[in-house]
């Protein structure tokens, strides 16, 4: 386990294994870096350097109410990249981790990014008259009330492998997520709209879509493909819910591997 201390004095925990082109795996809201167990193992054994980060107030990082905003998490990612002197990184973000990637590109640009992979995440979560591909039933009128309930529904469609389930349970018991500390971040995440960022991305970007995800009201990828055909790709993970990287790691890793090697 390794740590960096951010410019606002928060200690962030990360893992760092393997050698080769760097992949940085970023978790969703309330999740821990060990969720990427199968990806870390597979890609580090196949010629990549794998870094997995715990956000502030997540996992083994410092638990604090300080600066719980998506833009600050993007700054944390930037500080990790600069501290480790990384170049041409491949960014992989699940759920809220995708939002942080889009925030990172908005603030710091794409110069140091070679590829982007986002996993089961729409660029706009709140539905309105002109957008019906956000979280089911979520609108500007009800998002404050519904926000705490989103993660209370079953999010997976396939059983998590026992190996990973045991690891996650042990570490989540040791470092429990504080929903009160995280609430500001959750609301900030939900309010974001990254569609203009997606339009302007000029590095290859893969949307990994879960066939059985319980979250989405519509096909957000249809919009993203339409406005940015040159750089956007899509792959479907069959039979998976919101966590395809653990529900079907073999299918997920194969799709990710193919994209990274062929774009």
DAPELIN-V419663 format. One record per backbone hydrogen bond with DSSP energy under -1.0 kcal/mol. CO is the residue of the C=O (numbers start at 1). NH is the residue of the N-H. If there is no record, write none. Layout:
# DAPELIN-V419663
co->(CO;CO)
nh->(NH;NH)
This chain:
# DAPELIN-V419663
co->(2;4;6;10;11;12;13;14;15;17;21;22;23;24;25;26;28;32;33;34;36;37;38;39;40;41;43;49;50;51;52;55;58;62;67;69;70;71;72;73;74;75;76;77;78;79;80;81;89;90;91;92;93;94;95;95;96;97;98;99;100;101;102;103;104;105;110;112;115;116;117;118;119;123;125;128;131;134;135;138;139;142;143;146;149;155;161;162;163;164;165;166;167;168;169;170;171;178;179;182;183;184;185;186;187;189;194;195;196;204;205;206;207;208;209;210;215;218;220;221;222;223;224;228;231;233;235;237;237;240;243;243;244;248;249;250;251;252;253;254;255;256;257;258)
nh->(14;12;9;6;62;4;54;2;52;50;49;90;51;92;53;94;31;35;36;37;40;41;42;43;44;45;48;23;17;25;15;58;61;57;69;73;74;75;76;77;78;79;80;81;82;83;84;86;114;24;117;26;119;97;98;99;100;101;102;103;104;105;106;107;108;109;113;89;91;206;93;208;95;194;135;131;128;217;138;127;143;146;147;149;152;242;165;166;167;168;169;170;171;172;173;174;175;182;183;186;187;188;189;190;191;192;198;199;200;116;233;118;235;120;237;213;136;220;224;225;226;227;228;232;205;207;209;211;240;212;246;247;248;252;253;254;255;256;257;258;259;260;261;262)
